[in-house]
Amino acid sequence: MGIYDGADWVKAFLVDAMGVSDTPVISATGLTGQVRRGCINHTYDYDTLVFGQNYGGPSGSISIATIDRATGEVSEATVIATGDLGYHASFSEDGTKVYYAIGTEGWSGPAYQYDLDLDVQTMLGGSGFGEVKLAPDGKMYWAGYGKSYLGLVNEPNLPGLAADFVVDGLYLEGCQSGYGVPNQTASYLEYLPPIE
């Protein structure tokens, strides 16, 4: 489990059968700023992290970093996007794409994809989107405040518009979403690879 200590540091706490360690592994990120809103998510293989960090107003960043799962040390933080973002970001299933929203500190704006292989950011569309999560069906679901549908990315491993983003992708049967979907880890234990 990881938490921010400002943008400069990440604290990783070991979670095992004994519970949560009270002694963190502290890693310098090389990033700066007071994080007002943000997230930390990881790829399925747990080797790469994405940091969503908003520093207040239209000042934020999305960064990726490497984590050593054996030690909890975080390294090689690299900023991939800056601007009116930082509320949330998630990886595609294969870990080659990062999804986030730009607008209102990243909690209400159009949907975006960043292709890590091609170093390309693509606006997918829509408006008022906040948090995006990878689901067990391999698709990405996007919440937005007061929306009767979740946005949907049908092919999140594909680049740009080929990812097939649908603004009104999943009807909520008369309910409305908030700024995000349930706050839970993006992990699925059946996919957890062993630590070498």
Backbone as a chain_set.jsonl record, in Angstrom:
{"seq": "MGIYDGADWVKAFLVDAMGVSDTPVISATGLTGQVRRGCINHTYDYDTLVFGQNYGGPSGSISIATIDRATGEVSEATVIATGDLGYHASFSEDGTKVYYAIGTEGWSGPAYQYDLDLDVQTMLGGSGFGEVKLAPDGKMYWAGYGKSYLGLVNEPNLPGLAADFVVDGLYLEGCQSGYGVPNQTASYLEYLPPIE", "coords": {"N": [[0.852, -1.158, 0.0], [0.598, 2.218, -0.865], [1.288, 5.657, -0.083], [1.165, 9.238, -0.478], [3.608, 11.64, 0.552], [3.455, 14.567, 0.287], [4.373, 15.532, -3.058], [6.969, 14.847, -3.286], [7.783, 12.522, -1.952], [7.091, 9.017, -1.573], [5.436, 6.762, 0.468], [5.64, 3.402, 1.205], [3.818, 0.76, 2.52], [4.092, -2.408, 3.894], [1.751, -4.938, 3.344], [0.528, -7.8, 4.681], [-0.185, -11.182, 5.83], [-0.004, -10.658, 8.505], [-0.997, -8.165, 8.811], [-0.93, -4.579, 8.435], [2.12, -3.081, 8.034], [3.717, -0.832, 10.299], [5.924, 0.578, 9.698], [7.112, 2.389, 7.158], [8.527, 2.035, 3.815], [10.357, 4.532, 2.473], [10.478, 6.504, -0.36], [12.146, 8.792, -2.473], [10.707, 10.774, -5.007], [11.446, 12.634, -6.896], [9.668, 14.417, -7.818], [7.74, 17.439, -7.324], [5.675, 19.453, -5.136], [2.605, 20.176, -3.347], [0.351, 17.76, -2.793], [-3.001, 17.881, -3.412], [-5.216, 16.53, -4.362], [-5.332, 13.166, -5.427], [-3.992, 10.01, -6.645], [-2.762, 6.641, -6.481], [-2.041, 4.067, -8.541], [-1.568, 0.786, -10.035], [0.053, -1.424, -12.414], [-1.097, -4.634, -13.701], [0.983, -6.46, -13.259], [2.176, -5.36, -11.115], [4.547, -3.931, -11.172], [4.818, -1.365, -12.124], [3.856, 1.937, -11.355], [1.255, 4.409, -11.397], [0.993, 7.798, -10.808], [-1.404, 10.065, -9.931], [-1.594, 13.436, -9.496], [-2.78, 16.338, -8.119], [-2.168, 19.731, -7.616], [-3.672, 21.832, -6.856], [-6.177, 23.732, -8.328], [-5.67, 24.346, -11.855], [-3.241, 22.996, -11.928], [-1.457, 20.189, -12.187], [-0.29, 16.734, -12.403], [0.395, 13.705, -14.207], [2.157, 10.843, -13.618], [4.486, 8.165, -14.155], [6.07, 5.392, -12.514], [8.575, 3.091, -11.354], [8.261, 0.236, -9.268], [9.824, -1.739, -6.842], [8.774, -4.701, -5.899], [9.72, -6.445, -3.979], [11.163, -4.914, -2.164], [9.733, -2.564, -1.824], [10.612, -0.15, -2.725], [10.43, 2.82, -4.658], [11.135, 4.104, -7.864], [12.528, 6.01, -10.63], [10.543, 7.938, -11.404], [8.542, 9.495, -13.786], [7.184, 12.218, -15.428], [4.306, 12.259, -17.426], [2.162, 13.739, -18.293], [0.821, 17.027, -17.905], [-1.114, 19.648, -16.348], [-4.549, 20.583, -16.033], [-5.36, 18.391, -14.235], [-5.024, 15.208, -12.463], [-6.608, 14.085, -10.478], [-7.297, 11.364, -10.775], [-6.012, 8.3, -12.219], [-5.554, 5.436, -14.309], [-4.182, 2.276, -15.352], [-4.274, 0.47, -18.487], [-5.141, -2.989, -19.152], [-2.864, -4.336, -20.197], [-0.893, -2.622, -19.413], [0.207, -0.65, -21.048], [-1.108, 1.667, -21.641], [-2.382, 4.691, -20.229], [-5.112, 6.035, -18.513], [-7.095, 8.946, -17.945], [-8.744, 11.996, -16.833], [-8.996, 15.34, -18.069], [-9.478, 18.468, -16.746], [-11.034, 20.631, -14.41], [-9.327, 20.027, -12.18], [-8.999, 17.403, -12.817], [-11.21, 15.933, -12.072], [-13.508, 16.385, -13.474], [-13.957, 16.321, -16.621], [-13.055, 15.894, -20.156], [-12.376, 12.554, -21.388], [-9.189, 10.968, -21.529], [-6.424, 9.268, -23.101], [-3.161, 8.052, -22.587], [-0.573, 6.867, -24.467], [1.945, 4.832, -23.651], [3.863, 3.449, -25.126], [4.006, 4.793, -27.59], [4.299, 7.395, -26.793], [2.193, 9.303, -26.831], [-0.564, 11.423, -26.349], [-4.085, 11.188, -26.348], [-7.196, 12.705, -26.812], [-10.164, 11.273, -25.908], [-12.825, 11.947, -25.664], [-16.145, 13.139, -24.692], [-17.45, 14.608, -21.621], [-17.216, 15.907, -18.281], [-16.13, 13.726, -16.889], [-14.506, 11.795, -14.309], [-13.125, 9.697, -12.305], [-11.557, 6.719, -13.467], [-11.603, 3.23, -13.935], [-10.073, 0.022, -14.281], [-11.774, -2.91, -15.022], [-12.646, -6.336, -14.041], [-13.484, -7.505, -16.448], [-11.743, -6.6, -18.315], [-12.23, -4.153, -19.455], [-12.388, -0.532, -19.348], [-13.997, 1.585, -17.052], [-15.688, 4.627, -16.653], [-16.509, 7.131, -14.391], [-18.693, 9.899, -13.683], [-19.859, 12.858, -12.148], [-23.28, 12.848, -11.348], [-24.076, 11.446, -13.599], [-26.015, 9.26, -15.664], [-25.013, 7.151, -16.944], [-22.065, 5.112, -17.208], [-18.968, 5.953, -18.643], [-17.242, 4.083, -21.165], [-14.505, 2.11, -22.106], [-13.898, -0.001, -24.558], [-11.76, -1.445, -25.713], [-9.163, -1.178, -24.184], [-6.398, -1.651, -24.444], [-5.679, -0.905, -26.956], [-4.348, 1.648, -29.165], [-5.106, 5.188, -28.924], [-8.0, 6.4, -30.608], [-8.782, 3.914, -31.466], [-9.245, 2.457, -29.228], [-11.911, 2.468, -28.686], [-13.866, 4.23, -27.239], [-16.843, 4.85, -25.483], [-19.161, 7.188, -24.753], [-21.69, 7.065, -23.357], [-21.671, 4.362, -22.109], [-22.441, 2.324, -20.252], [-25.468, 1.773, -18.902], [-26.922, 2.895, -15.892], [-29.238, 1.953, -14.787], [-31.254, 3.765, -13.831], [-29.958, 4.908, -11.686], [-27.407, 7.259, -10.531], [-24.019, 8.202, -11.1], [-21.223, 9.185, -9.009], [-18.278, 11.128, -8.498], [-16.486, 9.112, -8.758], [-15.815, 5.563, -8.925], [-16.297, 2.666, -6.762], [-13.88, 2.861, -4.151], [-11.29, 0.968, -4.291], [-8.6, -1.393, -4.395], [-6.875, -1.806, -7.507], [-6.326, -4.369, -8.037], [-6.472, -7.858, -8.818], [-6.484, -10.769, -7.257], [-6.084, -13.272, -8.415], [-4.491, -12.755, -10.58], [-2.068, -12.043, -9.559], [1.348, -11.924, -9.861], [4.213, -13.953, -8.943], [6.781, -12.805, -6.664], [10.007, -12.385, -7.796]], "CA": [[0.0, 0.0, 0.0], [1.428, 3.4, -0.938], [0.664, 6.954, 0.138], [2.01, 10.394, -0.731], [4.026, 12.571, 1.588], [3.739, 15.573, -0.721], [4.762, 14.863, -4.302], [8.393, 14.528, -3.189], [8.038, 11.224, -1.337], [6.042, 8.003, -1.494], [5.644, 5.81, 1.551], [5.056, 2.096, 0.92], [3.612, -0.036, 3.715], [3.888, -3.82, 3.62], [0.497, -5.539, 3.783], [0.627, -9.258, 4.585], [-1.093, -11.899, 6.719], [0.126, -10.086, 9.848], [-1.65, -6.859, 8.82], [-0.232, -3.495, 7.759], [3.319, -2.651, 8.747], [3.699, 0.569, 10.693], [7.198, 1.166, 9.289], [7.094, 2.453, 5.692], [9.7, 2.244, 2.975], [10.174, 5.887, 1.961], [11.224, 6.724, -1.607], [12.083, 10.103, -3.113], [10.168, 10.637, -6.361], [11.98, 13.639, -7.812], [8.554, 15.31, -8.156], [7.547, 18.459, -6.298], [4.345, 20.026, -5.011], [1.719, 19.704, -2.294], [-0.734, 17.027, -3.436], [-4.318, 18.16, -2.826], [-6.018, 15.388, -4.782], [-4.445, 12.285, -6.157], [-4.166, 8.565, -6.582], [-1.655, 5.761, -6.855], [-2.517, 2.787, -9.063], [-0.473, -0.052, -10.539], [-0.215, -2.373, -13.489], [-1.416, -5.994, -13.237], [2.174, -7.149, -12.76], [2.56, -4.621, -9.911], [5.898, -3.397, -11.313], [4.772, 0.039, -12.535], [2.835, 2.74, -10.69], [0.865, 5.692, -11.976], [0.659, 8.797, -9.802], [-2.203, 11.22, -10.285], [-1.329, 14.44, -8.469], [-3.228, 17.702, -8.389], [-1.557, 20.633, -6.642], [-4.61, 22.93, -6.657], [-6.551, 24.383, -9.582], [-5.269, 23.683, -13.096], [-1.857, 22.542, -11.828], [-1.381, 18.793, -11.794], [0.528, 15.884, -13.264], [0.277, 12.255, -14.229], [3.514, 10.313, -13.719], [4.655, 6.724, -13.962], [7.28, 5.058, -11.766], [8.841, 1.675, -11.149], [8.307, -0.182, -7.869], [10.419, -3.043, -6.546], [7.805, -5.307, -4.991], [10.411, -7.126, -2.89], [11.646, -3.95, -1.181], [8.818, -1.44, -1.701], [11.261, 1.073, -3.195], [9.905, 3.42, -5.876], [12.194, 4.817, -8.573], [12.333, 6.395, -12.025], [9.282, 8.657, -11.649], [8.584, 10.284, -15.012], [5.933, 12.919, -15.723], [3.857, 12.036, -18.807], [1.164, 14.758, -18.651], [0.636, 18.096, -16.924], [-2.236, 20.537, -16.633], [-5.726, 20.588, -15.173], [-5.594, 16.961, -14.045], [-4.384, 14.653, -11.287], [-7.542, 13.443, -9.546], [-7.248, 9.909, -10.891], [-5.444, 7.695, -13.427], [-5.489, 3.97, -14.257], [-3.547, 1.581, -16.466], [-4.959, -0.576, -19.247], [-4.793, -4.329, -18.681], [-1.489, -4.702, -20.571], [0.023, -1.655, -18.831], [0.829, 0.232, -22.044], [-1.912, 2.881, -21.768], [-2.854, 5.297, -18.989], [-6.364, 6.757, -18.731], [-7.36, 10.002, -16.979], [-9.552, 13.107, -17.345], [-8.4, 16.674, -17.957], [-10.487, 19.49, -16.474], [-11.457, 20.784, -13.023], [-8.37, 19.253, -11.378], [-9.058, 16.013, -13.233], [-12.403, 15.222, -11.623], [-14.656, 16.659, -14.338], [-13.477, 16.754, -17.923], [-13.034, 14.857, -21.191], [-11.564, 11.361, -21.18], [-7.923, 10.931, -22.265], [-5.539, 8.106, -23.05], [-1.743, 8.289, -22.882], [0.057, 5.649, -24.967], [3.324, 4.825, -23.171], [4.739, 2.951, -26.189], [4.143, 5.792, -28.647], [4.472, 8.716, -26.171], [1.15, 10.114, -27.463], [-1.799, 11.654, -25.601], [-5.252, 11.303, -27.22], [-8.478, 12.994, -26.189], [-11.157, 10.305, -26.359], [-14.089, 12.656, -25.8], [-17.058, 13.269, -23.58], [-17.237, 15.704, -20.675], [-17.666, 15.63, -16.925], [-15.621, 12.46, -16.359], [-13.538, 11.883, -13.222], [-12.328, 8.499, -12.047], [-11.642, 5.605, -14.403], [-11.055, 1.997, -13.35], [-10.024, -1.214, -15.046], [-12.655, -3.915, -14.431], [-12.238, -7.717, -14.322], [-13.771, -7.894, -17.829], [-10.71, -6.037, -19.185], [-12.66, -2.855, -19.969], [-12.253, 0.599, -18.436], [-15.267, 2.245, -16.789], [-15.464, 6.008, -16.277], [-17.606, 7.757, -13.665], [-18.804, 11.355, -13.694], [-20.889, 13.275, -11.208], [-24.636, 13.028, -11.834], [-24.294, 10.777, -14.888], [-26.844, 8.057, -15.66], [-24.224, 6.119, -17.63], [-20.61, 5.135, -17.075], [-18.225, 5.888, -19.895], [-16.71, 2.74, -21.354], [-13.446, 1.877, -23.094], [-14.05, -1.419, -24.892], [-10.475, -2.058, -26.082], [-8.209, -0.248, -23.583], [-5.003, -1.907, -24.829], [-5.434, -0.366, -28.292], [-3.951, 3.062, -29.115], [-5.956, 6.289, -29.365], [-9.423, 6.191, -30.848], [-9.033, 2.481, -31.662], [-9.649, 1.898, -27.935], [-13.374, 2.387, -28.731], [-14.489, 4.898, -26.093], [-18.272, 5.094, -25.624], [-19.537, 8.15, -23.713], [-22.773, 6.462, -22.582], [-21.361, 2.954, -22.342], [-23.122, 1.387, -19.361], [-26.615, 2.413, -18.25], [-26.932, 2.614, -14.461], [-30.572, 1.491, -14.38], [-31.948, 4.791, -13.075], [-29.075, 5.498, -10.675], [-26.433, 8.207, -11.042], [-22.688, 8.038, -10.522], [-20.549, 10.324, -8.4], [-17.01, 11.462, -9.16], [-15.677, 7.916, -8.931], [-16.382, 4.245, -8.667], [-15.852, 2.283, -5.418], [-12.458, 3.014, -3.886], [-10.683, -0.311, -3.948], [-7.392, -1.621, -5.163], [-7.095, -2.226, -8.887], [-5.742, -5.705, -8.183], [-7.271, -9.066, -8.806], [-5.472, -11.653, -6.7], [-5.792, -14.403, -9.289], [-3.485, -12.331, -11.55], [-0.875, -11.604, -8.857], [2.522, -12.72, -10.204], [5.114, -14.148, -7.816], [7.964, -11.947, -6.585], [11.171, -13.195, -8.155]], "C": [[0.904, 1.228, 0.0], [0.627, 4.661, -0.679], [1.665, 8.046, -0.186], [2.419, 11.058, 0.572], [4.456, 13.818, 0.827], [4.095, 14.823, -1.994], [6.182, 14.326, -4.232], [8.683, 13.101, -2.741], [6.825, 10.317, -1.467], [6.415, 7.062, -0.362], [4.919, 4.515, 1.198], [4.993, 1.292, 2.214], [3.354, -1.485, 3.304], [2.554, -4.271, 4.197], [0.636, -7.039, 3.58], [-0.337, -9.891, 5.577], [-1.068, -11.356, 8.147], [-0.571, -8.728, 9.96], [-0.846, -5.851, 8.023], [0.941, -3.067, 8.624], [3.196, -1.187, 9.134], [5.021, 1.273, 10.382], [7.245, 1.202, 7.759], [8.486, 2.433, 5.071], [9.46, 3.583, 2.292], [11.078, 6.093, 0.753], [11.045, 8.159, -2.087], [11.61, 9.907, -4.547], [10.85, 11.55, -7.369], [10.913, 14.606, -8.283], [8.418, 16.346, -7.042], [6.103, 18.938, -6.29], [3.57, 19.424, -3.861], [0.505, 19.054, -2.959], [-2.041, 17.3, -2.696], [-5.313, 17.057, -3.166], [-5.08, 14.465, -5.531], [-4.781, 10.824, -5.977], [-2.835, 7.889, -6.864], [-2.299, 4.464, -7.308], [-1.344, 2.036, -9.673], [-0.933, -0.911, -11.709], [-0.547, -3.738, -12.886], [-0.199, -6.721, -12.689], [2.772, -6.465, -11.535], [3.933, -3.964, -10.013], [5.933, -1.915, -11.678], [3.606, 0.729, -11.84], [2.472, 3.929, -11.555], [0.458, 6.582, -10.805], [-0.217, 9.857, -10.449], [-2.011, 12.23, -9.165], [-1.865, 15.787, -8.922], [-2.742, 18.577, -7.252], [-2.448, 21.832, -6.33], [-4.894, 23.621, -7.976], [-6.047, 23.618, -10.791], [-3.827, 23.186, -13.101], [-1.816, 21.109, -11.317], [-0.497, 18.01, -12.737], [0.087, 14.431, -13.156], [1.688, 11.749, -14.475], [3.475, 8.802, -13.613], [5.978, 6.503, -13.228], [7.393, 3.548, -11.662], [8.809, 1.386, -9.652], [8.925, -1.572, -7.786], [9.519, -3.696, -5.506], [8.459, -6.026, -3.828], [10.821, -6.158, -1.787], [10.663, -2.821, -0.902], [9.404, -0.128, -2.185], [10.694, 1.514, -4.538], [11.019, 4.22, -6.533], [11.718, 5.214, -9.969], [10.986, 7.058, -12.296], [9.454, 9.59, -12.841], [7.221, 10.907, -15.273], [5.564, 12.682, -17.185], [2.822, 13.058, -19.253], [1.07, 15.779, -17.529], [-0.578, 18.927, -17.318], [-3.332, 20.409, -15.603], [-6.186, 19.149, -14.936], [-5.011, 16.514, -12.713], [-5.287, 13.943, -10.316], [-7.423, 11.923, -9.588], [-6.603, 9.493, -12.209], [-5.374, 6.187, -13.227], [-4.828, 3.429, -15.511], [-4.538, 0.684, -17.196], [-4.465, -1.925, -18.733], [-3.348, -4.701, -19.012], [-0.453, -3.688, -20.079], [0.67, -0.687, -19.8], [0.08, 1.549, -22.226], [-2.308, 3.364, -20.379], [-4.071, 6.149, -19.328], [-6.599, 7.748, -17.595], [-8.248, 11.051, -17.632], [-8.776, 14.405, -17.168], [-9.53, 17.683, -17.819], [-10.89, 19.476, -15.022], [-10.639, 19.882, -12.103], [-8.397, 17.763, -11.701], [-10.277, 15.262, -12.758], [-13.648, 15.562, -12.427], [-14.169, 17.213, -15.67], [-13.573, 15.644, -18.958], [-12.103, 13.703, -20.81], [-10.326, 11.398, -22.077], [-7.243, 9.583, -22.111], [-4.121, 8.58, -23.314], [-1.131, 6.948, -23.263], [1.534, 5.697, -24.585], [4.303, 4.328, -24.227], [5.026, 4.019, -27.232], [4.408, 7.204, -28.125], [3.487, 9.718, -26.774], [-0.056, 10.2, -26.53], [-2.943, 11.859, -26.592], [-6.48, 11.659, -26.396], [-9.5, 12.033, -26.784], [-12.53, 10.939, -26.502], [-14.906, 12.705, -24.534], [-16.762, 14.502, -22.746], [-17.721, 15.261, -19.312], [-17.192, 14.316, -16.344], [-14.569, 12.697, -15.29], [-12.695, 10.639, -13.136], [-12.612, 7.406, -13.072], [-10.99, 4.387, -13.761], [-11.094, 0.862, -14.359], [-10.86, -2.257, -14.317], [-12.165, -5.324, -14.765], [-12.539, -8.177, -15.747], [-12.771, -7.296, -18.823], [-11.061, -4.687, -19.777], [-12.44, -1.78, -18.903], [-13.632, 1.243, -18.292], [-14.995, 3.601, -16.157], [-16.683, 6.576, -15.59], [-17.545, 9.272, -13.835], [-19.987, 11.762, -12.85], [-22.236, 13.493, -11.892], [-24.935, 12.357, -13.157], [-25.121, 9.51, -14.707], [-26.166, 6.888, -16.359], [-22.773, 6.222, -17.171], [-20.026, 5.184, -18.478], [-17.538, 4.532, -19.972], [-15.61, 2.751, -22.416], [-13.447, 0.377, -23.359], [-12.735, -2.139, -25.141], [-9.325, -1.217, -25.517], [-6.75, -0.49, -23.922], [-4.656, -1.319, -26.193], [-5.146, 1.132, -28.226], [-5.041, 4.022, -29.588], [-7.406, 5.915, -29.53], [-9.781, 4.739, -31.136], [-9.455, 1.803, -30.357], [-11.168, 1.794, -27.804], [-14.018, 2.916, -27.456], [-15.947, 5.195, -26.409], [-18.698, 5.978, -24.455], [-20.617, 7.572, -22.8], [-22.687, 4.951, -22.732], [-22.106, 1.962, -21.49], [-24.226, 2.133, -18.61], [-26.681, 1.973, -16.79], [-28.327, 2.319, -13.909], [-31.283, 2.49, -13.47], [-31.126, 5.428, -11.963], [-28.153, 6.517, -11.34], [-25.103, 7.993, -10.346], [-22.23, 9.32, -9.854], [-19.269, 10.6, -9.169], [-16.162, 10.226, -9.424], [-16.482, 6.657, -8.727], [-15.833, 3.785, -7.319], [-14.33, 2.323, -5.269], [-11.894, 1.694, -3.383], [-9.439, -0.474, -4.796], [-7.733, -2.108, -6.559], [-6.582, -3.634, -9.113], [-6.814, -6.788, -8.196], [-6.317, -10.181, -8.438], [-5.148, -12.841, -7.594], [-4.725, -14.058, -10.333], [-2.147, -11.997, -10.907], [0.321, -12.48, -9.204], [3.42, -12.895, -8.985], [6.25, -13.119, -7.85], [9.174, -12.816, -6.862], [12.246, -13.097, -7.094]], "O": [[1.865, 1.29, 0.766], [-0.557, 4.737, -1.007], [2.873, 7.812, -0.173], [1.683, 11.042, 1.558], [5.647, 14.11, 0.719], [4.114, 13.592, -1.999], [6.563, 13.458, -5.017], [9.711, 12.531, -3.107], [5.684, 10.778, -1.471], [7.559, 6.623, -0.249], [3.719, 4.529, 0.922], [5.993, 1.157, 2.919], [2.496, -1.753, 2.464], [2.252, -4.03, 5.365], [0.836, -7.505, 2.459], [-1.214, -9.21, 6.109], [-2.008, -11.572, 8.911], [-0.725, -8.196, 11.059], [-0.165, -6.204, 7.061], [0.775, -2.733, 9.797], [2.634, -0.389, 8.384], [5.216, 2.428, 10.76], [7.402, 0.158, 7.126], [9.481, 2.768, 5.714], [8.455, 3.748, 1.6], [12.289, 5.885, 0.829], [9.93, 8.679, -2.108], [12.055, 8.983, -5.228], [10.835, 11.271, -8.568], [11.201, 15.518, -9.059], [8.927, 16.145, -5.94], [5.397, 18.846, -7.294], [3.839, 18.298, -3.442], [-0.281, 19.737, -3.618], [-2.175, 16.992, -1.511], [-6.154, 16.696, -2.343], [-4.145, 14.917, -6.192], [-5.713, 10.453, -5.264], [-1.912, 8.491, -7.412], [-3.024, 3.829, -6.542], [-0.252, 2.587, -9.811], [-2.126, -1.094, -11.954], [-0.308, -3.972, -11.702], [-0.322, -7.514, -11.756], [3.764, -6.938, -10.98], [4.438, -3.476, -9.002], [6.977, -1.276, -11.551], [2.509, 0.179, -11.747], [3.284, 4.401, -12.352], [-0.312, 6.179, -9.933], [0.195, 10.485, -11.425], [-2.243, 11.909, -8.0], [-1.469, 16.313, -9.962], [-2.877, 18.228, -6.079], [-2.03, 22.747, -5.62], [-3.971, 24.05, -8.669], [-5.995, 22.388, -10.774], [-3.251, 22.977, -14.169], [-2.108, 20.85, -10.15], [-0.013, 18.535, -13.74], [-0.502, 14.001, -12.164], [2.345, 12.171, -15.427], [2.542, 8.231, -13.048], [6.889, 7.325, -13.313], [6.418, 2.823, -11.861], [9.278, 2.197, -8.854], [8.588, -2.464, -8.564], [9.509, -3.279, -4.348], [7.828, -6.207, -2.787], [10.831, -6.523, -0.612], [10.745, -2.18, 0.146], [8.756, 0.912, -2.069], [10.499, 0.701, -5.442], [11.763, 4.93, -5.856], [10.649, 4.804, -10.421], [10.352, 6.772, -13.312], [10.398, 10.377, -12.895], [6.214, 10.201, -15.331], [6.388, 12.874, -18.079], [2.613, 13.239, -20.452], [1.22, 15.444, -16.354], [-1.012, 18.912, -18.47], [-3.065, 20.154, -14.429], [-7.26, 18.745, -15.381], [-4.555, 17.34, -11.922], [-4.803, 13.262, -9.412], [-7.447, 11.269, -8.545], [-6.64, 10.234, -13.191], [-5.161, 5.713, -12.111], [-4.899, 4.03, -16.583], [-5.509, 0.202, -16.614], [-3.497, -1.997, -17.976], [-2.672, -5.319, -18.189], [0.743, -3.875, -20.306], [1.593, 0.034, -19.42], [0.58, 2.454, -22.895], [-2.541, 2.565, -19.472], [-4.064, 6.893, -20.308], [-6.341, 7.442, -16.43], [-8.482, 11.006, -18.84], [-7.993, 14.547, -16.228], [-10.425, 17.749, -18.661], [-11.073, 18.402, -14.448], [-11.188, 19.079, -11.348], [-7.872, 16.952, -10.938], [-10.388, 14.061, -13.007], [-14.736, 15.085, -12.106], [-13.99, 18.421, -15.826], [-14.109, 14.573, -18.674], [-11.174, 13.864, -20.019], [-10.401, 11.805, -23.237], [-7.453, 8.861, -21.137], [-3.904, 9.426, -24.182], [-1.165, 6.001, -22.478], [2.292, 6.502, -25.126], [5.462, 4.743, -24.229], [6.155, 4.14, -27.707], [4.705, 8.109, -28.904], [3.865, 10.82, -27.172], [-0.513, 9.192, -25.991], [-2.803, 12.607, -27.56], [-6.778, 10.999, -25.4], [-9.683, 11.978, -28.0], [-13.318, 10.529, -27.355], [-14.434, 12.364, -23.45], [-15.932, 15.334, -23.114], [-18.539, 14.347, -19.199], [-17.793, 13.824, -15.388], [-13.825, 13.675, -15.349], [-11.67, 10.525, -13.809], [-13.753, 7.198, -13.485], [-9.946, 4.502, -13.119], [-12.011, 0.753, -15.173], [-10.676, -2.466, -13.118], [-11.353, -5.493, -15.675], [-11.927, -9.134, -16.222], [-12.926, -7.462, -20.033], [-10.267, -4.124, -20.531], [-12.321, -2.08, -17.714], [-14.347, 1.426, -19.277], [-14.179, 3.719, -15.243], [-17.784, 6.516, -16.137], [-16.487, 9.844, -14.096], [-21.012, 11.08, -12.84], [-22.333, 14.221, -12.88], [-25.95, 12.662, -13.783], [-24.955, 8.78, -13.729], [-26.684, 5.771, -16.364], [-22.311, 7.298, -16.792], [-20.531, 4.533, -19.392], [-17.284, 3.905, -18.944], [-15.774, 3.331, -23.489], [-13.052, -0.417, -22.505], [-12.605, -3.32, -24.817], [-8.584, -0.603, -26.285], [-5.926, 0.399, -23.705], [-3.482, -1.24, -26.554], [-5.642, 1.816, -27.331], [-5.795, 3.724, -30.515], [-7.978, 5.205, -28.702], [-10.951, 4.364, -31.06], [-9.97, 0.685, -30.385], [-11.665, 1.109, -26.91], [-14.63, 2.168, -26.694], [-16.259, 5.73, -27.473], [-18.608, 5.566, -23.299], [-20.461, 7.595, -21.579], [-23.52, 4.334, -23.395], [-22.387, 0.854, -21.947], [-23.953, 3.009, -17.79], [-26.51, 0.791, -16.494], [-28.561, 2.424, -12.705], [-31.852, 2.102, -12.449], [-31.569, 6.404, -11.357], [-28.121, 6.626, -12.566], [-25.052, 7.649, -9.165], [-22.773, 10.398, -10.097], [-19.193, 10.33, -10.367], [-15.224, 10.275, -10.22], [-17.668, 6.691, -8.402], [-14.965, 4.462, -6.769], [-13.594, 1.877, -6.15], [-12.009, 1.355, -2.205], [-9.252, 0.225, -5.791], [-8.763, -2.75, -6.767], [-6.418, -4.057, -10.257], [-7.905, -6.628, -7.649], [-5.426, -10.513, -9.22], [-4.036, -13.367, -7.533], [-4.118, -14.958, -10.913], [-1.184, -11.698, -11.613], [0.321, -13.667, -8.877], [3.39, -12.062, -8.079], [6.63, -12.629, -8.913], [9.351, -13.863, -6.239], [13.302, -13.715, -7.227]]}, "num_chains": 1, "name": "protein.A"}
